[in-house]
Amino acid sequence: MHCPRREVFALAERCWEACCNGKDTRGDGLEHLIVPILKALVLVPVTLLPIINPLSTAPVFVATVGNNRALAARLARQIAINSWVVIVTSMLIGTYVLALFGISLPIVRLGGGLLVASTAWRMLHRTDDDAVHAKAAEETCEMTQAEVVRRSFFPITFPLTTGPGTIAASIALGAQIPTTPVLYLAGVMVAASGALLVSLALYLIFRNSTAVVAWLGEVGMLVLTRLMAFILLCIGLQIMWYGWAELHTAPM
């Protein structure tokens, strides 16, 4: 079965290995050290951002913060921090954790796809009662930092932003970090810096999502939210299908 996402992961693995294995011996100039590092640095956001697709999560973010710009800034910053932690953790210890518990990537995709689909289903059937929304907006204004941290992780950070596809891609990238101590340290620094670029992009998009929603208006936002909920439902089912297909073809 042809799976474009598998090709992305395979290409990412080959590029990361080529950038980080330190086998370039064409010269002793500084450019032969800097260029591979820059390539590996850019590879992380180029690989992860298309899979994350933060614009698809913006309606959920705006539905959480409403028109409260201060809360939007706090929540966007926390989501960026959470995403950085998830990406870096997946890169550095993802393969070891999965091996420790005997969990395969197809199972991760199945579970994550189910979470995405269930979240989208709730979005599709959400009631739009003005009194309820007003009460929710009033409560969000009084959210403490602890509540912001708690609500920012599920479902916005996981599984909508850094879902199973992002984790799988991060694990694929991290699996190619060299094991030699010096090269490993360099690979970790590059991976963390690349994840920082991804988090910065997420922060800027989520931070300004309320302005985009204000431009769309109430009706436009309602249509966009329902449309994106349906798309998220399809994405969740597609992730589950990929996981089932890989699980079905994997040797026992």
Buried (B, 14 or more C-beta within 10 A) or exposed (E): EEEEBBEBBEEBBEBBBBBBBBEEEEEEEEEEEEEBBEBBBBBBBBBBBEBBBBEBBBBBBBBBBBEBEEBBBBBBBBBBBBBBBBBBBBBBEBBEEBEEEEEBBBBBBBBBBBBBBBBBBEBEEEEEEEEEEEEEBEEBEEBEEEEBBEBBBEBBBBBBBBBBBBBBBBBBBBBBBBEEEEBBEBBBEBBBEBBBBBBEBBBEBBBBBBEBBEEBEEEEBEEBBBEBBBEBBEBBBBBBBBBBBBBEEEEE
